[in-house]
Amino acid sequence: MGQGTVDTTMTSVAGSDTGLSSDRLPGALALVACVLIVALPLAMTLANRSAPLIVLLAAAVAATSAWLTDRDAFLADALRCAATPLAAAAALALAYALTATLWSPDPVVALGVFAEAALSLAGGIALAFALPRVAPRGLIVWVAAGVGLACVLVIADMALGLPLRRALTAQKVADYAYNRPLILFTLLLWPALTPRTPRDPSVGHALAALLALACLRSDSGAATLGLAIGLAAYGLALALPLRLLPALAAGGFAFALLLAPFAGDLAGRAVPDGAHEAMEGHHSRDRIEIWQTFQEVAARRPLGGTGFGSSGLVVDDAVAAEIPPEHRAFLTIGHPHNGFLQVWAELGALGAGFALLVGALGLRAMRHLPPPQARAAFALSACACGIALVGHGAWQGWWIASAAAAVALIRVGAARHGPKRNGSPQGASA
């Protein structure tokens, strides 16, 4: 599709009188991939676990389009990416996580958790690799419009008493039903802040204001915190030299990961009672007690943890009897509500070491991005870390797929930022 737009592709596909010829098929497939990504915010609004399926479908279609367009370049770039230190570290981390299902209280259940996470991650990696090769730069504006429309829908439904949610499910509904979509919207904001031209930042700014309204109206403390941290990080990125951003991002990630085993005690001492009262709707006291519970778990299995996917099963593990009685109440909560602490509790110091290595290598790739995308990636990393500190289970597929979609869109902007080199779009192999 080169430097075209979604509109151009749509016109060319619609103009075919005799069906899709072989030379039009890659463009048609690219259009389908773009439409799926544009539809992602609305799909998550209606079905808040749908991100993995949509990301997998979009990745498969985009990869097929890229393969048909230039098979040799596609294979060469795929082999180049597979030979990077990041790919090797990620493969080792996945192998360790799979092995760690063996000492989970229920290895069969843990294997199911691993399959969901691994499949979502595979789809996300494929999307981040293939989408920049076939998508136009204008896709980001269309996605921003999709996020804006979904935000309006969420705000309206919450204001009217959730009639849409009640129509979609027979279960009891509450404002937190939109927590997952709002987290997706927050992650997708940062690509929207990479303007098509230096004078065109208005789309991202308008979306940030609308998203802030939706977050403040909702019960999603994770999305609100992620948005606040991301905006602060984006402002910092505008003020600092670009060369400092990868190191700062990696340092922030390492700081959050290394302090996670002490998160409950540190937060318990640091957060005053007045702040708890102000955040009553976000269950801040409960979160601290949950963190204290799982830091006790991590402290008793420091090397290898209690096994991958074991957070929801740990109450049936022998470690439960070792936890002080005052910290046992939240063993049945399902997960620590802190992704970094979940790594320590389930995978121990070995897992934390792999996470640190993968995170550092992944964030180092920021240095290859053009300035607008480097700043967006810095804000995205800060936002994702903020959400992970207080949010949902680390291995949930919707969370992995949502983050991957945001990364893919930043790479779309980078690929369309400059001319092609070495047979592939600039930035596509960063």
PyMOL commands that set and color helices and strands:
alter all, ss='L'
color gray80, all
select helices_A, chain A and resi 6-14+25-46+51-69+71-82+85-103+107-134+139-159+163-168+175-192+202-217+221-239+242-270+273-278+280-282+284-300+314-316+318-322+325-327+339-368+371-390+397-415
alter helices_A, ss='H'
color red, helices_A
deselect
rebuild
show_as cartoon
